[in-house]
Structures are given as structure tokens and as C-alpha cells.
Amino acid sequence: GHFYMLKVGTDEMKCYIGNSGGHSGCSSGIFTPNGTNMLVGYEDGGIRFWDLKSTACVWHMDGYHGGHSQTVTGLCLASEEGLFFSYSADGSFNYASYATGGKQLWSAKPPQDSPTTDVEEAAIESLAPSPSHPALLALGRVSGRLEVWDTGVKRIRNWTTGGGGGAMVKVVWSRSHPVCLAANQAGRVVCYDALSGNVVRTFSGHQAGILDLALSPDESFFVTASEDATVKLFHMT
């Protein structure tokens, strides 16, 4: 459960000891905007908030009190200051405040209309809030399902499995439109309109699963990296 911070260009290193209190290995992490703190997720479903200067744990939650019942697969900051999302292999995601000791504002379990009841298939691989429409967030599940949630009413707005199968491993939003890109293990990228619930376009070309996806600053193209040992550039138009 330890993690380390290295100062670039020097031999300076800090170790953050996270195995006390029952926490297991680190599974995810994210810096806060001011750069002085870090949220870290653990394999046992717990979350810790660290002071990077002092190496002290400011607060922590376990899987029974605000965390998750399985591995925290990712963390991301919400558009509102001091708030964040955590998501897990148990298929749930939480919305909480790191500024108030990890206080949970609400939590969402896998939907009842999910195409599978398998816990592993419900696991969330990626989650991201929309920069242009703060009430919207998109998430991708191992089952291959891409979901758009309305955080204002705390429910799913729409969803699709139109990516041709395979886990949805990365979700990236347009910065100015309610449109997201979702990459999957089938080697495809789906361009999805979050308001209408329509698949705008599907991009293909990889011979194996996609590992990562990045959208250019002007949003004219995106780049994918795949298990087929290739990197591909796709134009949006």
C-alpha cells in the first residue's frame, strides 16, 4: 500500500506508507488542483487523502464507510471545487467531498436493467464528467456498456453497447459539446451524443484492444494506443 513521489531532476524521494489500518495495494490516484494533496484508491476498496508535504494521511475511508466493496479502479475530480468521483470493480461509483473529510454526497450501484448480473462484467473501467455540461458524466463498464448519467437527478440518462463488444476502457469528453469518445477492448472507438443517446460514428482499425485514447486540443483528431503494438491517429470529420 505504499506509494512514492520523486522530484524530477533530483534524488529527492518521499514514501507514503499506506498499509496501516488494513489498506492493501494502491490501485489508483489523482492530485488535487492545488498540487498539495493526493487522493489514493486501494485494492480493498478504501480511499485515503494525503498531505504530500508532510506525508501524513489527512483522512481515510474503508469499504464499509464511504468506500467500495472491491478495488477502486479510478478517481477523478468533479467540476465543483473540493468534490470527486471514485469508481470500482464492484460496479458502483461514489460522489464525495475531499474538502470535508471524504463526506459522501451520493452513491450509485449497477443499474437493474444491466445486460448482465455478473459482478465482474459490471465493473467500471473509466468514468469522466462532462466539461461543457457539468450535470453529465459518462462511464464505461467491462460488459462493454457505455452509460451517461445525469447527476442532477441521480440516474442514467441513456446508454449504448454499440461499440462491438469488449470492455469500455477509456472515456473522453469534448470540451465544448455534450459528445464523448469511448474506446473498447474490441479495438473500436465510439463517438456518442450524450443528449440524444445516439452513436454518431464508430471508428475502427486496430487488430486488438485499445489501451488509451487522447483527444487533440482543437478536437480535430484523436490518438489511440493498442495491444496490437500500434498507435493510430483518427480525424473526427
Phi, psi and omega in degrees: 000007178280153166220162189232147175239124181251138177269120184298133177086001180225176176264008184287133180215142175238143178247132179249113188271113187245008185270354176285150180081012174093000181287144181260204184297152176289140180238342181195163179194156179205139177281149171281161185302328181281352176076005183259349181226164179216136172266132180231131176259154186234162183293339178270007178093357180277165178224138176232148179245118189251143168270112188289333181285314184270347186065020180267145173278118183284315175205162176211155174226145178255182184294344181263347184225073175098346178269215181233163182276346177225184185310135172282108184278342178188163177223144173210151181280144175275168180291331179280138182298135176085001183245154180209163173249141169237146180220159198217164174292347177278000177088002181257161167223149182239149177241119189215173181246117176282343180282343181236045173074023179082018180305124181279127180270319171194163183222146180235131177265168176303138183295151181291336181268015179300144182290354180217149175258000179292125183299319180297322180291332181279348182306141180267126180265329184207147178209139179207134174279152180283130177291327185270335180230085188304338181282348183259141169222151179240144178219151178242136181253162177300330180295347184096007182270129173257123182241141171248123180253146172259107184288342179292322180251000174061047177207167179290134176273313177197171180202164178210155169237031187281015182267004177086014177096165181089150182301140174277104192265341182208132177239129179228132180264151163295146180280343186235351182228156179280054182232137179232157173251138179227123181259145183229175182282357174272000179085019182241158174236128179258130171262120192234130176274112186287339180276315182274337184079020182256142171282115183285318182196152175240128180255137179222172180151338178277151179263000179209180183297148177274137181261326183207161185212136178220134180263137181293156181303325180270000176062025178272341178207166174222161183238140178235149174239135190231162174292350176277010177069027177235156171242130183236146177249129180240133174276141183287334182254000000 
